[in-house]
Amino acid sequence: MSATSEVPHTPATPGTGERDRLQRVSAITQALRRPELGSVLGAIAIFLLFAFFDSTPNHIWLQQTGFASWLQQAAFFGILSVPVGLLMIGGEFDLSTGVMSGVTAIVMALLVSKWHVNAWVAVVITFAAAACVGLINGVLVVKTKLPSFIITLATFFVLRGLSVGGVELLNSGNTVVSVTEAHPSGLASAKTVFGSSFLASSALPSGYSTAILWFIGVTLVATWVLMRTRFGNWIFAAGGDQYAARNVGVPVNRTKIILFLSTALAAALVGVISFTQASSAVSEQGVGYEFYYIIAAVVGGCLLTGGYGSAFGAAVGACVIGMAFEGVIYAGWDSSWDFAFLGVILLLAVVINTFIYRRASTARR
């Protein structure tokens, strides 16, 4: 018999190899692979919890007033939580976002009230100043290779010192910067865009804060960038394995610098909204809020290790925090328990999100 004689074989069923390679994934597994699944379930549970324990007359929690109160809280948290979530997906942290939101409010307040700069020019200068800080953070992180935790913590202390000492120096020892002029140039129109309200009614005379619209806009843009653009793929790659990402041509350094820039600009947006709403700013405003932004991102499914998460999940996480703070008040509980309640939420979120991530990673169907 020839050495090259044919070996009998069973013909492959047409399409079998293709089906093996592209196995159908069940709906349950698809749901488990969504980073925001845990935050959505948590948000529903917390909403129902406070609806049950609502001790206000006529159950205001389920009315427009209750909805507007926690949604406005969520908006201020969410405008920053979403870009912070993207930064965490990219494998980095920014601990300067909270104090940055306060410093930018002070910068605009000084420009408008003390130096009588047109409000719209002040808005541009405020965003430019924030962008410079964000670029410094990003460049230092990628050039020094030091942990972003250390770099931005240093920025936090520098900005905190400026928000007190600098304001006292420039504002005659006063830590509150308020508008005293009757009609500052451009402030009325800037307030319409950043610090006004909409859909006022007899049931809700004050209406909904414009910050809510900014929150929705930031969430939509961030979700589109993360899920539909090449830059979104770069974010996941940079946070998952930056060395492997570099090997396939991902501009990791540029990606991370842009992410730090985005958190700084989001902080400036919160600062501008805050100032235009109140026509004043206070030293150390926003200090400590950086932890809320990180918590919202974690609750929303962003892993602390990077490479996994969701912009929409971070937005839902902000809603969870907003409901937590307002719900305690509506339930008539002692507000000193806010932080304990938030700590429980954080712990449960980490456990649930980690479980979901592991199940999704190992599931085949």
Summary of the structure (lengths in Angstrom):
residues: 365
radius of gyration: 24.3
end to end distance: 47.0
largest distance: 106.1
contacts: 1266
relative contact order: 0.21
helix: 70%
strand: 3%
